[in-house]
């Protein structure tokens, strides 16, 4: 571990930031009512306002890949990456617009606390609910591992401190504050993280422009040395297959990610929902375009190709070190790390709810077992801590290809939940057999094609998973027994 003054100045803002996050969770826990603990801990008792709803949705959606891998790819392929990534601007608007009000109304009717609660009520299947909970925990662990590793590597590259120290610093902090404060602490810290992310983008953009001699000078240099960066297909480096599959993977299909849909259960009123749709779209648009554009402008700071700096993941860390004053490096790195920990905290609380609320408490209810509020509290906090600690231990020996792990997990969740939620909530004919075949069959096929490397037209395997999932859903819905009228009256009044 390095300990010179420069590293210490980079470390201090991070320590203050982490301490503030823990303080928020302690404050929330102190104010949290003991009554109705499950609703409080897992969905903030449905009291989120528009601004906080927007920011927590944005922060959970944005990950360390958005601030490291994404702009690194923009550095390598140019404006084509921005044209592809701009589809993400619609993600918050779509998830809250399509599912927000629908999920909110249903959750109040059914007293549902999780997305799995709604799936169980719609399809009348404990087995399907258990599979859904398993899928959530499995793929969330993959995504969280990618966030832990990506954040720790970024920390190490910029500050000079060891990977392990970075992992301990922010890894344990996020597990602690999520376990203590629950969903409301996650929402408030996510809001703070989103604000920090925007400040970080503005700071980095400012110093990149200064280091490169201004916008016009940087663009002129790129036109001379890298003209392909202005071409949408980047002279073959950005083929149409990437456009299509990424529009699915990080755009359209993200509307059904459980960690985003659950936000629809947590907001206070319709006015807050509409505010969140507007604010969230503006914020995610600014962050997405801003950081990727900064990646292109990094050509004014760095010479050569991404390979010269050890790959696309090292472009932004190297740019931060080269372009920014030493005493501001710590502030600049907070933005990407905030993206990492806000994603981890959002996934942690949903994964914990899948185990405690969707599996254990439902099982106890069926067995007529009495579970005291004290035990529920202990199990909820313990489950959150254990999941976080497990992922933390896995990250201590980091796997390679973090970006691919993250995308693999995204694709698995989308394959499992896209049609189950979309058709389940908006198609009367949808039934238990269709949902079961779609979730299990689609996910298995997706994982199999990922493992074997099988592709169609060189498209990402999400295209196979989502197509097979749809076909199986339709077949099952026409072959299986129709949903009873009582359930349909609840979902389609």
Helices and strands as residue ranges (DSSP letters): H 5-31, H 37-43, G 44-46, H 50-61, H 64-67, H 69-77, H 79-85, G 86-90, H 91-94, I 95-100, H 101-110, H 115-123, H 126-159, H 163-166, I 167-171, H 172-211, H 215-225, G 227-230, G 234-236, H 240-249, G 252-256, H 258-261, H 263-266, H 270-297, G 298-300, G 306-309, G 312-314, H 315-323, G 326-328, H 329-355, I 356-361, H 362-366, H 373-396, H 402-426, H 432-452, H 462-479, H 485-491
